[in-house]
Amino acid sequence: MTTTAVLGAGKIGEALLSGLLQSGRSPDDLLFTERYPERSAELTKRYGVRGVDVPTAAGLADVLVVAVKPQDIEPLLDELAAVLRPGTLIVSLCAGLPTALFERRLPEGVPVVRVMPNTPMVVGEAMSAISGGRHARPEHLALAEAMLAAVGKVVRVPEAQQDAVTALSGSGPAYFFFLVEAMIDAGILLGLPRAVAADLIIQSAVGSAAMLRDSGEHPVALREAVTSPAGTTISAIVELEKHGVRAALIAAIEAARDRSVQLGKAHEK
Ligand SMILES: NC(=O)c1ccc[n+]([C@@H]2O[C@H](COP(=O)([O-])OP(=O)(O)OC[C@H]3O[C@@H](n4cnc5c(N)ncnc54)[C@H](OP(=O)(O)O)[C@@H]3O)[C@@H](O)[C@H]2O)c1
């Protein structure tokens, strides 16, 4: 059994700890680091997992999951470089940070797996894409994959595709929340109470997502099945097309990819 330490138990780090415990990992095999003692005590009370400092985490854990904000990475790398044990696997959840950054700043030969998760991790429904760095062997990727499978689905992608992944599934939940928000507004415009409109749309989103995941059908086939000739749905679809919603989504995701590339450049040197 491996010991895993989450460095930075914020939103994503806490979600991972919680998911690992729910999947049956013992609290004794898990550790975390946090900056503030109050937050650390609160997490220990909630999960029974020990909060430690970075040198202790590096001394005890076989897997170090880096879950600090990208802008907090530099001091953490300085701290880690001094205490990292050979063979420790680094799993980075930090958006936009290349594996090469860890390889350059940490002792030679460090295995690094880069992950782009998303916030549905808090309900065990994350979509995580993983890429191995120069020294990540198949067993390192398998270890990272098994860990993330406890909190959702995992795919492997070449690291060059991580900017596209960030734009699609990393930011993806925000696009769905945006659509749901707009549809609830439409319900209010049509005279429904907000709570009723929210129930109708959220359950429709959950049901549609389950059909997309479980039916094996293409989204076009599922949409056609609710689009009858001269019916209500086709009237709505015509308006969506007139307003360029498809083109807007494609352009939005392209803009997110471009921003991800730009943010990544800050860490090239
Ligand atoms: N949220 C998302 O949608 C999402 C999606 C994909 C990837 N990610 C990635 O996940 C990472 C974490 O994001 P988040 O939203 O969970 O951020 P967050 O809530 O701010 O969590 C980061 C945590 O790390 C702590 N921290 C910072 N430096 C530390 C250090 N040196 N030692 C120990 N703890 C330290 C922070 O403490 P303080 O509160 O004191 O700063 C905070 O509790 C980011 O790199 C982000 O790119 C997030």
The ligand as an SDF file (V2000), in Angstrom:
LIG
                    3D

 48 52  0  0  0  0  0  0  0  0999 V2000
  -10.8230   24.4020   -8.9110 N   0  0  0  0  0  0  0  0  0  0  0  0
  -10.8030   23.9480  -10.1760 C   0  0  0  0  0  0  0  0  0  0  0  0
  -11.7370   24.0290  -10.9620 O   0  0  0  0  0  0  0  0  0  0  0  0
   -9.5890   23.2360  -10.6960 C   0  0  0  0  0  0  0  0  0  0  0  0
   -9.7110   22.4420  -11.8430 C   0  0  0  0  0  0  0  0  0  0  0  0
   -8.5650   21.8160  -12.3220 C   0  0  0  0  0  0  0  0  0  0  0  0
   -7.3420   21.9930  -11.6870 C   0  0  0  0  0  0  0  0  0  0  0  0
   -7.2910   22.7620  -10.5670 N   0  0  0  0  0  0  0  0  0  0  0  0
   -5.9920   22.9380   -9.9490 C   0  0  0  0  0  0  0  0  0  0  0  0
   -6.0140   22.4750   -8.6230 O   0  0  0  0  0  0  0  0  0  0  0  0
   -5.1190   23.2500   -7.8630 C   0  0  0  0  0  0  0  0  0  0  0  0
   -5.8130   23.6680   -6.5750 C   0  0  0  0  0  0  0  0  0  0  0  0
   -6.9410   24.4770   -6.9160 O   0  0  0  0  0  0  0  0  0  0  0  0
   -8.0560   24.7960   -5.8270 P   0  0  0  0  0  0  0  0  0  0  0  0
   -9.1900   25.4040   -6.5670 O   0  0  0  0  0  0  0  0  0  0  0  0
   -8.2670   23.6110   -4.9720 O   0  0  0  0  0  0  0  0  0  0  0  0
   -7.2750   25.9420   -5.0100 O   0  0  0  0  0  0  0  0  0  0  0  0
   -7.3980   26.3070   -3.4560 P   0  0  0  0  0  0  0  0  0  0  0  0
   -8.7600   26.0270   -2.9620 O   0  0  0  0  0  0  0  0  0  0  0  0
   -6.8150   27.6910   -3.3050 O   0  0  0  0  0  0  0  0  0  0  0  0
   -6.4120   25.2470   -2.7800 O   0  0  0  0  0  0  0  0  0  0  0  0
   -5.0290   25.3760   -2.6770 C   0  0  0  0  0  0  0  0  0  0  0  0
   -4.6660   25.1390   -1.2220 C   0  0  0  0  0  0  0  0  0  0  0  0
   -3.2600   25.0050   -1.1070 O   0  0  0  0  0  0  0  0  0  0  0  0
   -2.8290   25.7340    0.0430 C   0  0  0  0  0  0  0  0  0  0  0  0
   -1.3890   26.0410   -0.1090 N   0  0  0  0  0  0  0  0  0  0  0  0
   -0.8060   26.9580   -0.8900 C   0  0  0  0  0  0  0  0  0  0  0  0
    0.5380   26.8970   -0.7950 N   0  0  0  0  0  0  0  0  0  0  0  0
    0.8070   25.9070    0.0830 C   0  0  0  0  0  0  0  0  0  0  0  0
    2.0070   25.3440    0.6030 C   0  0  0  0  0  0  0  0  0  0  0  0
    3.2090   25.8000    0.2430 N   0  0  0  0  0  0  0  0  0  0  0  0
    1.9230   24.3120    1.4670 N   0  0  0  0  0  0  0  0  0  0  0  0
    0.7150   23.8400    1.8240 C   0  0  0  0  0  0  0  0  0  0  0  0
   -0.4600   24.3280    1.3920 N   0  0  0  0  0  0  0  0  0  0  0  0
   -0.4240   25.3410    0.5170 C   0  0  0  0  0  0  0  0  0  0  0  0
   -3.7340   26.9280    0.0200 C   0  0  0  0  0  0  0  0  0  0  0  0
   -3.7210   27.5710    1.2650 O   0  0  0  0  0  0  0  0  0  0  0  0
   -4.1770   29.1490    1.3720 P   0  0  0  0  0  0  0  0  0  0  0  0
   -5.6580   29.1050    1.4450 O   0  0  0  0  0  0  0  0  0  0  0  0
   -3.5120   29.5600    2.5930 O   0  0  0  0  0  0  0  0  0  0  0  0
   -3.6730   29.8500    0.1520 O   0  0  0  0  0  0  0  0  0  0  0  0
   -5.0700   26.2960   -0.3060 C   0  0  0  0  0  0  0  0  0  0  0  0
   -5.7220   25.7550    0.8220 O   0  0  0  0  0  0  0  0  0  0  0  0
   -4.6890   24.4480   -8.7090 C   0  0  0  0  0  0  0  0  0  0  0  0
   -3.3600   24.2910   -9.1380 O   0  0  0  0  0  0  0  0  0  0  0  0
   -5.6260   24.4090   -9.8690 C   0  0  0  0  0  0  0  0  0  0  0  0
   -5.0010   24.8260  -11.0710 O   0  0  0  0  0  0  0  0  0  0  0  0
   -8.3810   23.3870  -10.0480 C   0  0  0  0  0  0  0  0  0  0  0  0
  1  2  1  0
  2  3  2  0
  2  4  1  0
  4  5  1  0
  4 48  2  0
  5  6  2  0
  6  7  1  0
  7  8  2  0
  8  9  1  0
  8 48  1  0
  9 10  1  0
  9 46  1  0
 10 11  1  0
 11 12  1  0
 11 44  1  0
 12 13  1  0
 13 14  1  0
 14 15  2  0
 14 16  1  0
 14 17  1  0
 17 18  1  0
 18 19  2  0
 18 20  1  0
 18 21  1  0
 21 22  1  0
 22 23  1  0
 23 24  1  0
 23 42  1  0
 24 25  1  0
 25 26  1  0
 25 36  1  0
 26 27  1  0
 26 35  1  0
 27 28  2  0
 28 29  1  0
 29 30  1  0
 29 35  2  0
 30 31  1  0
 30 32  2  0
 32 33  1  0
 33 34  2  0
 34 35  1  0
 36 37  1  0
 36 42  1  0
 37 38  1  0
 38 39  2  0
 38 40  1  0
 38 41  1  0
 42 43  1  0
 44 45  1  0
 44 46  1  0
 46 47  1  0
M  CHG  2   8   1  16  -1
M  END
$$$$
